[in-house]
Amino acid sequence: MNAEETKRWKAMNLRYKKPIVKDLNLDAIKEALCEIGDECDDVQYYLDYHEETLLNALDGDEDDAYEFRMMFSDLSAECDQMWEDLRKEYVPEYFDLFFVAVGKGYEMVGYDVYEHDYFGLDYIESEWANEEAVKKMKALTKDQLIKTAQYCFKIFQAYIGLQHRYDCIKAAMDILRDSNTGYLQMVDQIEKQYEKANESTDGFKWWSHTPEVNDLDRLIENMPQEVWLQ
């Protein structure tokens, strides 16, 4: 084993010394908040150009439509605010380590000082990581430990709350988008079929029962009733 291989091997064996819980660490939370905020902004942009679709889905209730739009706007603002809050001093130094210490059995990753990246830990390494984190947490005074736990769970609760709200309103938005996409596809089909029917009758005639006209009739009959509501 040469010097380079020895360096790599030693670095791998030190991964558990700087562990984090996968998807439950400050970097992962900040990244998720940015993604949620961007998604909310994209939805607001989409609704700016498809307002009629939203109104139709809500039976023309403008108040409900406004409230629906504001849900995404408010959530985006709250994600930005939480991201800023995570940069402030109240975030405990031991946030990432705390959840490793109390999260025995969670999927963990450790930092490789040679590769300069985080890698998954196997079961034994995760056990070592948990023990190492517990030792470091025990070094805190009782007051420090309680304060750290309070802030950690406060951050966790706020993040889970934002994530849950996003999942709920995103599901509603996906339904609206899918519905709108379906309508647009049907309209596009009707337009194309109309052109075919028009060509087949040498100038469109509804009473001409050509295959093209019959196909157009079927498409129109299968359009959802909501499409015809004004």
N, C-alpha and C positions, 0 to 999 in steps of 0.2 A: 504494500500500500504506500503510494507516494504522498508527499506533503499535501497536495491538492485533494486527494481522496480522503486523507485523514481529516482535513478541515471540513469537508462536506459531511463526513460521518459524525463528527463531533457536533456539528450544527444540527443535524437531524435528531440527535439524542437530547438536544436542548429545547426542542420545539415546545414541549409541555411546560417549560418554564414561563412562557408568555402566551397562555391560551386565551381563547375567547369562545363564547357560545355562538355557534353558527346562527346568523340572522337575528341574534339578540345581543348586539353590541353597538356602540355609538356610531361607528362608521356605517354599519348596515342600516340602522334606523335613519340616519341622515340621508342616505341614498334613497331609501324608501319614501321618505317625506318629499324629496325632490321629484321623484317619479309620480307620486300621487298629485302633487301640485301641478306638474306638467300635464297630466291626464285631465285634470279638472279644467285647466286653461284650454285644452284641445276641445273638450266638450262644449265649453262656452262659445268657442269659435264656431263649432258645428251648429249650435243652436241659433247663432246669429243669422245663419243662412238657411235654416230649416225651421223657422219659427212656426210656420203653418202646420208642419208635421206634429210638433209638440202640442199645439192647440187642438188639433184633431184628436190626438190620443187622449187629451184631457177634456173631451167633449166641449171644447171652445171656452173653457173656464180660464180667463186671462189671469185671475188671481192665483190659481193653482200653477199656471205656467210660470208666472213670475217667481213664485215660491220655489219651484223646481230649479229654476236657473240660479236663484240665490243660494241654494244648497251647495252647488258646485263652487260658486264664488266665495262663500263663507269658508268652505273646507280648504280651498286653495290658500286663503289668507291665514287660516289657522295653522296649516302646514308650514308656511313661511315663518310664522311667529314662533312655532315650536323649534324649528331649525335654528333660528336666532337665539332662542333661549338655551339651546344645548351648547352654545359657545360661551355662555356666561359662567361666572364662578360658582354658581350654586350646584353645578353638575359635579358630583363627587369624583375624586381621583380614582376611586376603586370601583367605578360603575361596571366596567367589563369584567373585572376580577370577581366582583360580588356574585354575579350570576353563574360563574364557573364554580364558585364555592358552594352555592346553594342548589345548583342545577345538576346534581349527580344523575347520570343517565342521559343527559342532553347530548346532542351531537356537537362535538367540539373540534376546533381547528387550532393549530399552533403555529407560531411564527418561526420561520427558518431564516436565521441570520445570514446564511450562505446564499440562499436563493432570493432573499429579500421578499418573501411572500408567505401567505398563510396556507397550510396544508392540513388535510384531515388527519386526525389522530385515531389510532386504533384503540381497542378497548383498554389495553394495559396502559397506554399513554394517557388516555382520558382519565383513568384512575389516578395516575401520578399527577396529572394536571389539577384534578380536584383536590388532592391532598396538599399540593403546593399552594393552591389558592386559599385553602382553609388555614394553613399555617400563617399566611400573610394577613388574613382577616383577623386571626387571633391576636396579632400584634397590636391591633387597635385597642384603644380604651373602650369601655362599655358605652360611654356617651358617643364616641366617634362611630362605633359600630351601629348603634341605634339610628344616629343621624344619617349615616350612609344608607342603611336599609330603607329609611323613610323616603329619601330622595330617589333612590333607585326604583322603588315601587311606584312612586309618583310619576316618574318618567315613563315607566313601563305601562302604567294605566292610561296615561295620556296618549301614548303611541297606539296602543291596542284600540282605544276608543276611536281615534281618527281612522285607523285601518278598517275597523268595522263599519263606520259610517260610509267610508268610500266604497266598500264592497257592496253595501246595500243599495246606494244610489246608482252605482255603476251597473248593477244588475238591471235596474229599471231603465237606464240609458241604453243598454245593449238591446233590450226588447224593442225600444223605440227605433233604434237604428236598423235592426233587422227587419222590423215592420216596414220602415220607410224604404229600405233597399228592395224589399219584395214588391212594393207598389211601383217603384221606379222601373224595375225590371219588367213588370207587366205592362206598364205604359209604353215602354220601349218596344215590347213585342207587338202591341197593338199598332203602333206607328208603322212598324215594318210590314205587318200583315196588311195594313190599310193600303200601303204602296203596292203590294202584290195584287190585292183585290182590285185596285184602281186600274192596274195594267191589264188584268185578265178580262175586264169588261169594256175596255176601250173608252174610258171615262166612267167614273164610278156610278154604279146603279145598285141600290140596295136590293131590288127585287131580282137581280141576277143571281141565281143559285149555283154559282160556280164553286168548285172546291175551295178556292181562295176566299170567297165571300163567306162561305159556311164556316171556315176556320176563324175568320174575323168575328163572326157572330158568337162563336163559342167562347172566344177570349173575352169579349165584352160581357157575356152572361156570367162568366166566372169571376169577374172583378168583385172584390168585397163591397158590401153596401156602404161602408164608411167612406169609400172613395167619392161617392156621389153627394155626400153631405156638405153643405156650405156653411 
